[in-house]
Amino acid sequence: MDLKQIMKMLGKNARKAAEDAANLGTAIKNKCLEDMANEIEAASKDIEIANQEDLKNGRKLNLSSAMLDRLELTQKRMKAMVEGLKEVAALQDPVGEEIRFWTRPNGLRISKVRVPIGVIGIIFESRPNVTADAASLCFKSGNAVILRGGKEAIETNQAISSVLRRALEKNCVNSDIIQLIQTTDREAVKIMLGMNEHIDLIIPRGGEGLIRAVTEMSKIPVIKHYKGVCHVYIDKMANIEMAKSILINAKVQRPSVCNAAETLLVHQKIAKRILPILDESLRKNGVEIRGCSETIKILPLSKEAIEDDWSEEYLDLVLSVKVVKDIEDAIQHISRYGSAHSDCIVTDDLKAAEIFVKKVDSSAVFHNASTRFNDGFQFGLGAEIGISTDRLHARGPMGLEELNTYKYVVRGEGQVRD
């Protein structure tokens, strides 16, 4: 078969599998997920070998340090993947949940009920743990999934997906509920994005270039975020030690991810006092500072920021820093340069905090907490499918409920419309 025929077969298999997935009971879904977690643990050595092969090939291809970081499955990440599967199993099954119920004057009883979307296509780069995260959430929410990882993680993705499918087969469940596109040919993605008769939703996870390309080519609805230009704003009433702790965590803990801070905004009334303290900690952690003219006056060793820096997603140990006049100036900066992903205010002034959280229009807005918490696992949603900055149909970390749509169920006793 040629590539088009292979992709069409994947689509047909997924559509049939989606019918099966939608009708699985909660108990069998949870049993499958527990078995997936156990199978991942049992196959950890094989998965590690596959991941090492991908890393070796990645170094040959001169992948960036950020890409290699995303690609690597450390013991900690492997453990998190297993825990994520178990946590999804423990979450409430959204399928069939009654969102709302009411009775009309004519006696009709109307329910608004959660139902699966159907077939979901996930296109992602680098992070092989997405294979398990995405598959588990789609499965628990009653959907079938077609996964298309990047060529840099093909060995690891194949190893993980085969383990997940084995757990389904072990429980006599249609293994085509989880399918991985085995080829690294880019043409497969183009074909996939035109398969609107087989796929109901596309979710791309990766860099801005990938997401824009998918959005432009797709005939299927796409849920996306282009990039994470996340801000930490330190207000004049901020606790200095708290501000330092939050900023270092938001920037340094894992700089290569979309919820890491990229820009620091500091109120002019606290700038001279706090910036030297922050500068010392940032430089100890290897962070390069690119500052505005006021920042340079206070921190003369910093590099001068250019216009493009304010909208840059560095995904690296680089931080743009700007001194702002007041909270309104900070909010205007975020509105102009931000990506509606994750933004934080550090302040003890509750009135200022309320102004910030009300006016900043991002998928998650934080008061006195790191932007790194914009994450499905941290929000208690289980492993997330991604973080959406769209306004329709989902926003922020996408968990089980966001992978459902709804239908109306109307019960009557012979009513007819006049």
C-alpha positions in Angstrom: 0.0 0.0 0.0 1.1 3.6 -0.6 1.2 6.2 2.1 -2.3 7.5 1.4 -3.8 4.1 1.6 -2.0 3.4 4.9 -3.2 6.7 6.4 -6.8 6.1 5.2 -6.7 2.6 6.9 -5.5 4.2 10.1 -8.4 6.6 9.9 -11.0 3.9 9.2 -9.6 1.8 12.1 -9.7 4.8 14.4 -13.3 5.6 13.5 -14.4 2.0 14.3 -12.3 2.1 17.5 -13.9 5.4 18.6 -17.3 3.6 18.6 -15.8 0.9 20.9 -14.0 3.5 23.1 -17.2 5.5 23.6 -19.1 2.5 24.9 -16.4 1.1 27.4 -17.4 1.1 31.0 -15.3 3.0 33.6 -14.1 -0.2 35.3 -12.5 -1.7 32.2 -11.0 1.7 31.2 -9.4 2.0 34.6 -8.1 -1.6 34.5 -6.5 -0.9 31.1 -4.9 2.2 32.4 -3.5 0.5 35.5 -2.1 -2.3 33.2 -0.6 0.4 30.9 1.3 1.8 33.9 2.5 -1.7 35.0 3.5 -2.6 31.4 5.5 0.7 31.2 7.4 -0.2 34.4 8.0 -3.7 33.2 9.3 -2.5 29.8 11.3 0.4 31.2 14.7 -1.0 30.1 13.5 -1.5 26.6 12.1 2.0 26.5 15.3 3.4 27.9 17.3 1.7 25.2 15.0 3.1 22.5 15.3 6.6 24.1 19.1 6.4 24.1 19.0 5.5 20.4 16.9 8.6 19.7 19.2 10.8 21.8 22.3 9.5 19.9 20.6 10.2 16.6 19.5 13.6 17.9 23.1 14.6 18.7 24.2 13.5 15.2 21.5 15.8 13.8 22.8 18.7 16.1 19.5 19.2 17.9 19.5 22.1 20.3 20.0 21.5 24.0 16.4 22.5 24.5 15.2 19.8 22.0 17.5 17.2 23.6 16.1 18.0 27.0 12.6 17.5 25.8 13.6 14.3 24.1 15.3 12.7 27.1 13.3 10.3 29.2 15.0 10.5 32.6 14.1 8.2 35.4 12.1 11.0 37.0 10.1 11.6 33.8 9.6 7.8 33.3 8.2 7.7 36.9 6.0 10.7 36.2 4.6 9.0 33.0 3.7 5.9 35.1 2.1 8.1 37.8 0.2 10.0 35.2 -1.4 6.8 33.9 -2.4 5.8 37.4 -3.7 9.3 38.2 -5.9 9.3 35.0 -7.2 5.9 36.1 -8.2 7.4 39.5 -10.0 10.4 37.9 -13.7 10.6 37.6 -14.9 9.3 34.2 -16.5 12.3 32.4 -18.4 10.3 29.8 -22.1 10.3 30.4 -21.9 12.9 33.2 -24.9 15.1 33.4 -23.8 18.7 33.2 -27.3 20.2 33.6 -30.9 19.0 33.9 -34.1 21.0 33.6 -37.8 20.4 32.9 -39.8 22.5 30.5 -43.4 23.8 31.1 -44.6 21.1 28.6 -43.1 18.3 30.7 -40.0 17.6 28.5 -37.1 16.6 30.7 -33.8 17.8 29.2 -30.3 16.7 30.1 -27.0 18.1 28.9 -24.6 15.2 28.9 -20.8 14.8 28.3 -19.9 12.6 25.3 -16.6 11.8 23.6 -15.4 14.0 20.7 -14.6 10.9 18.6 -11.2 10.5 16.9 -8.4 12.9 18.0 -5.2 13.4 16.1 -2.1 14.5 18.2 0.9 15.9 16.4 3.9 16.5 18.6 7.6 17.1 18.7 10.4 15.7 20.9 8.7 14.8 24.2 8.0 11.0 24.0 6.1 11.1 27.3 3.3 12.8 25.3 2.6 9.4 23.8 1.4 8.0 27.1 -0.1 11.3 28.4 -2.2 11.9 25.3 -3.2 8.2 24.8 -4.3 7.9 28.4 -6.5 11.0 28.4 -8.0 10.2 25.0 -8.8 6.7 26.1 -10.3 7.6 29.5 -12.5 10.3 27.9 -13.8 7.7 25.4 -11.9 8.8 22.3 -9.7 7.0 19.8 -6.4 8.7 19.1 -3.9 8.8 16.2 -0.5 9.9 17.4 2.2 11.4 15.2 5.4 12.2 17.0 8.5 13.8 15.6 11.2 11.8 13.8 13.7 12.6 16.5 11.6 10.4 19.0 10.4 7.7 16.7 12.2 4.8 18.5 10.9 5.8 21.9 7.4 6.6 20.7 7.2 3.1 19.0 8.3 1.4 22.2 5.8 3.3 24.4 2.9 2.9 22.0 3.4 -0.8 21.6 3.3 -1.2 25.4 0.1 0.7 25.6 -1.6 -1.3 22.9 -0.4 -4.5 24.6 -2.3 -3.5 27.7 -5.5 -3.0 25.7 -5.1 -6.4 24.0 -4.5 -8.0 27.3 -8.0 -6.8 28.4 -9.7 -7.7 25.0 -10.1 -4.1 24.1 -9.7 -2.8 20.5 -6.0 -1.8 20.4 -6.7 0.6 17.5 -8.1 3.0 20.1 -4.4 4.0 20.3 -2.5 4.1 17.0 0.9 5.6 16.2 1.9 6.7 12.7 5.0 4.6 12.2 6.5 6.6 9.3 8.6 9.8 9.8 7.6 10.9 6.2 6.3 14.5 6.5 3.8 13.7 3.8 1.9 11.6 6.4 1.1 14.8 8.3 -0.3 16.5 5.2 -2.5 13.5 4.5 -3.6 13.3 8.1 -4.7 17.0 8.2 -7.0 16.4 5.2 -8.7 13.3 6.8 -11.7 15.2 8.1 -14.0 12.3 7.4 -12.0 10.2 9.9 -10.6 12.7 12.4 -12.7 15.1 14.5 -10.0 17.2 16.2 -6.3 18.0 15.8 -4.1 19.0 18.7 -0.5 20.0 17.8 2.1 20.1 20.6 5.5 21.6 19.8 7.1 24.8 18.6 5.4 27.8 17.0 6.5 26.7 13.5 4.9 23.3 13.8 1.6 24.7 15.3 1.3 27.4 12.6 2.0 24.9 9.8 -0.6 22.5 11.2 -3.2 25.3 11.6 -2.7 26.5 8.0 -2.9 23.1 6.4 -5.6 21.4 8.4 -9.1 20.9 7.2 -9.9 19.6 10.7 -10.5 21.9 13.7 -7.3 22.6 15.6 -6.8 23.4 19.3 -3.5 25.2 19.8 -1.1 27.5 21.5 1.5 29.1 19.3 4.1 29.9 22.1 4.5 30.6 25.7 5.7 34.2 26.3 5.1 34.1 30.1 5.6 37.1 32.4 6.4 37.5 36.1 5.4 41.0 37.3 6.9 42.1 40.6 4.7 44.8 42.1 5.9 47.6 44.4 4.3 45.7 47.4 6.0 42.4 46.7 7.8 40.3 49.3 11.3 40.3 48.0 12.2 36.7 49.1 9.0 35.4 47.7 9.5 37.2 44.4 13.0 35.8 44.1 11.8 32.3 44.8 9.0 32.5 42.3 11.1 34.0 39.5 13.9 31.5 39.9 11.5 28.7 39.8 9.6 30.1 36.8 12.7 30.7 34.8 15.3 28.1 35.9 13.5 25.0 37.0 12.9 23.9 33.4 13.5 26.7 30.9 12.7 24.6 27.8 9.0 24.4 28.4 6.1 26.6 27.4 5.1 27.7 31.0 8.6 28.9 31.9 8.9 32.7 32.4 10.5 34.6 29.5 10.0 38.2 30.7 10.3 39.9 34.1 8.5 43.2 34.7 9.4 45.2 37.8 7.6 48.2 39.3 9.9 51.2 39.2 9.5 51.9 43.0 11.1 48.5 43.9 13.5 48.1 41.0 16.7 49.5 42.5 16.2 47.4 45.6 15.2 44.1 44.1 17.0 43.9 40.7 20.5 43.5 42.2 19.2 40.7 44.4 17.5 38.9 41.5 20.5 39.5 39.3 22.8 37.6 41.7 20.5 34.6 41.8 19.8 34.6 38.1 23.5 34.8 37.2 24.3 32.0 39.6 21.9 29.8 37.6 23.5 30.8 34.3 20.7 33.1 33.2 21.5 35.8 30.6 19.6 39.1 31.2 18.4 41.3 28.4 17.2 44.5 29.9 15.5 47.8 29.1 17.4 51.1 29.5 16.3 51.4 33.1 17.4 47.9 33.9 20.8 48.6 32.3 21.3 51.5 34.6 20.7 49.3 37.6 22.4 46.2 36.2 25.2 47.6 33.8 26.5 44.1 33.0 23.2 43.1 31.4 22.8 42.9 27.7 20.5 45.6 26.1 17.2 44.2 25.0 15.9 44.8 21.5 12.3 45.1 20.4 12.1 41.4 19.4 13.1 40.3 22.9 9.8 41.3 24.4 7.9 38.8 22.3 10.5 36.1 22.2 10.0 32.6 23.6 13.6 31.8 24.4 13.1 28.2 25.8 16.5 28.7 27.3 18.3 30.4 30.2 17.6 33.9 28.8 15.3 36.5 30.5 14.2 39.9 29.2 13.7 42.4 32.0 11.8 45.7 32.0 11.2 48.3 34.6 7.5 49.5 34.4 5.9 52.6 35.8 3.0 50.9 37.5 0.7 47.9 37.3 -1.2 49.3 34.4 2.0 49.7 32.4 2.8 46.0 33.2 -0.7 44.9 32.1 -0.3 46.9 28.8 3.1 45.3 28.2 1.6 41.8 28.7 -1.3 42.6 26.4 1.0 43.8 23.7 3.8 41.2 23.8 2.3 38.2 25.7 0.9 35.0 24.2 -2.1 34.6 26.6 -0.4 31.6 28.2 0.7 32.1 31.8 1.3 35.3 33.6 2.0 36.1 37.3 1.9 39.0 39.7 3.9 38.9 42.9 2.4 41.3 45.5 1.1 41.6 49.0 -1.4 44.2 47.8 -4.7 42.2 47.3 -6.3 45.1 45.4 -3.4 45.2 42.9 -3.6 41.4 42.6 -7.4 41.5 41.8 -6.7 44.2 39.1 -4.1 42.0 37.5 -6.0 38.7 37.5 -9.1 40.5 36.1 -7.3 42.5 33.4 -4.7 40.0 32.2 -6.4 37.8 29.6 -4.3 34.6 29.7 -5.2 30.9 30.0 -3.9 31.0 33.5 -3.1 34.0 35.7 -1.2 33.6 39.0 -1.0 35.6 42.2 2.1 34.8 44.2 2.8 31.5 42.5 5.1 30.3 39.7 3.9 30.1 36.1 5.3 26.6 36.1 2.1 25.4 37.8 0.1 25.9 34.5 0.0 22.2 34.0 -2.7 19.5 34.0 -0.9 17.3 36.6 -0.3 20.3 38.9 -3.9 21.4 38.6 -5.1 17.9 39.5 -6.4 17.1 36.1 -4.1 14.2 35.5 -1.6 14.1 32.6 -2.6 16.9 30.3 -3.1 16.7 26.5 -1.7 20.2 26.2 -2.2 23.8 27.1 -4.6 25.7 24.9 -4.5 29.5 24.5 -7.6 29.4 22.2 -10.9 30.7 23.5 -12.9 27.9 21.8 -13.5 25.1 22.8 -11.0 24.7 25.6 -8.5 27.0 27.4 -5.6 26.2 29.7 -4.5 22.7 30.6 -6.7 20.2 28.7 -7.8 17.3 30.8 -10.6 14.7 30.5 -13.5 17.1 30.4 -11.9 19.2 27.7 -11.7 16.0 25.5 -15.5 15.7 25.7 -18.2 17.6 24.0 -21.8 17.3 24.9 -25.2 16.3 23.6 -28.8 16.9 24.8 -31.0 14.0 25.8 -34.7 14.9 25.8 -37.3 12.7 27.5 -41.0 13.1 27.0 -44.3 11.4 27.3 -45.7 11.8 23.8 -45.3 15.6 23.5 -45.6 17.1 20.0 -44.8 20.7 19.0 -47.8 23.0 18.2 
